[in-house]
Amino acid sequence: MAIALIRIKGRVGLDKNINETLDRLRVRRKYTCVVLKGTSEELGMIEKLRDFVAYGEIKEDVYKELIKKRGKKGKDGKLKPFFRLHPPRGGIESKKHFGVGKGVLGDNKDKINDLILRML
């Protein structure tokens, strides 16, 4: 089970512990995506960040498309551990109706795949 995690909120006004957790997961910028294995430690960190990120289980074909379009190689020729994405086409529900509902923040289950495809 691979979990895709996308940072939705920026850094301004965040708690130091939240910033440190985001750094450990390598999502340092807004609209950065990482794909995690889903270990118990990672799931604990994700649960702590549920108000700042969107996450869910990623499908294999969406993951391959993500690597094909957004995968960048580092100096050593290996794939970088994060993907920088565009803001989603059609906007984000949490930004349009702030305070009404969480929109895309938190666990999106299968809808994360649609969000990733809108951001490629």
C-alpha positions as CSV (number, residue, x, y, z in Angstrom):
1,M,0.0,0.0,0.0
2,A,1.6,3.2,-1.2
3,I,0.3,6.5,0.2
4,A,0.6,9.8,-1.7
5,L,0.9,12.9,0.4
6,I,0.5,16.4,-1.1
7,R,1.2,19.6,0.9
8,I,-1.7,22.1,0.5
9,K,-0.9,24.8,3.1
10,G,2.1,27.0,3.1
11,R,4.6,27.7,5.9
12,V,3.3,31.0,7.3
13,G,2.1,30.8,10.8
14,L,2.7,27.0,11.3
15,D,3.8,25.5,14.6
16,K,7.5,24.5,14.9
17,N,6.6,20.8,15.4
18,I,4.4,20.8,12.3
19,N,7.2,22.4,10.2
20,E,9.7,19.8,11.5
21,T,7.4,16.9,10.6
22,L,6.8,18.3,7.1
23,D,10.6,18.6,6.7
24,R,11.1,15.0,7.8
25,L,8.6,13.9,5.2
26,R,10.4,16.0,2.5
27,V,7.4,18.2,1.7
28,R,9.0,21.6,2.2
29,R,7.0,23.6,-0.3
30,K,3.4,24.0,-1.2
31,Y,2.1,21.5,-3.8
32,T,4.9,19.1,-3.2
33,C,4.0,15.4,-3.4
34,V,5.8,12.4,-1.8
35,V,4.9,8.7,-2.1
36,L,5.3,6.8,1.2
37,K,5.3,3.1,2.0
38,G,2.8,3.5,4.8
39,T,4.8,2.3,7.8
40,S,3.4,2.9,11.3
41,E,5.9,5.7,11.9
42,E,4.9,7.4,8.6
43,L,1.2,7.0,9.4
44,G,1.7,8.6,12.8
45,M,3.3,11.6,11.1
46,I,0.6,11.8,8.5
47,E,-2.1,11.8,11.2
48,K,-0.3,14.7,12.9
49,L,-0.4,16.7,9.6
50,R,-4.0,15.9,8.5
51,D,-5.0,19.6,8.7
52,F,-2.2,20.7,6.3
53,V,-1.9,18.0,3.7
54,A,-4.1,15.8,1.4
55,Y,-3.3,12.1,1.4
56,G,-4.7,8.8,0.2
57,E,-3.8,5.5,-1.4
58,I,-2.3,6.0,-4.9
59,K,-3.0,3.7,-7.8
60,E,-0.1,2.1,-9.7
61,D,-1.0,3.7,-13.1
62,V,-1.2,7.2,-11.5
63,Y,2.2,6.6,-9.8
64,K,3.8,5.7,-13.1
65,E,2.2,8.8,-14.8
66,L,3.6,10.9,-11.9
67,I,7.1,9.6,-12.4
68,K,6.9,10.0,-16.2
69,K,5.7,13.7,-16.1
70,R,7.2,15.0,-12.8
71,G,10.1,12.7,-11.9
72,K,13.5,14.5,-11.8
73,K,16.9,12.9,-11.4
74,G,19.4,14.1,-8.9
75,K,23.2,14.5,-9.4
76,D,23.7,10.8,-8.7
77,G,21.2,9.8,-11.4
78,K,18.6,8.5,-8.9
79,L,15.0,9.7,-8.8
80,K,14.4,12.6,-6.3
81,P,12.2,11.5,-3.3
82,F,9.5,14.2,-4.0
83,F,7.5,15.6,-6.9
84,R,6.7,19.3,-7.5
85,L,3.2,19.7,-8.9
86,H,1.2,22.6,-10.3
87,P,-1.8,24.0,-8.5
88,P,-4.8,21.9,-9.4
89,R,-6.9,22.8,-12.4
90,G,-10.3,23.9,-11.2
91,G,-9.0,25.1,-7.8
92,I,-9.1,23.5,-4.4
93,E,-12.3,23.2,-2.5
94,S,-10.6,24.1,0.8
95,K,-9.5,27.4,-0.6
96,K,-12.9,28.4,-2.1
97,H,-15.0,27.7,1.0
98,F,-12.6,28.3,3.8
99,G,-14.1,27.4,7.2
100,V,-17.2,25.6,5.7
101,G,-15.6,22.2,5.2
102,K,-12.1,20.9,4.9
103,G,-12.3,20.2,1.2
104,V,-9.2,18.3,0.1
105,L,-7.4,18.4,3.4
106,G,-7.0,15.1,5.3
107,D,-7.7,11.6,4.1
108,N,-9.0,11.5,0.5
109,K,-8.9,7.7,0.0
110,D,-9.2,7.1,-3.8
111,K,-10.0,10.8,-4.7
112,I,-6.3,11.6,-4.2
113,N,-5.6,10.0,-7.7
114,D,-8.0,12.5,-9.3
115,L,-6.3,15.4,-7.5
116,I,-2.8,14.2,-8.6
117,L,-4.0,14.0,-12.2
118,R,-5.4,17.5,-12.0
119,M,-2.0,18.8,-10.7
120,L,0.3,17.2,-13.3
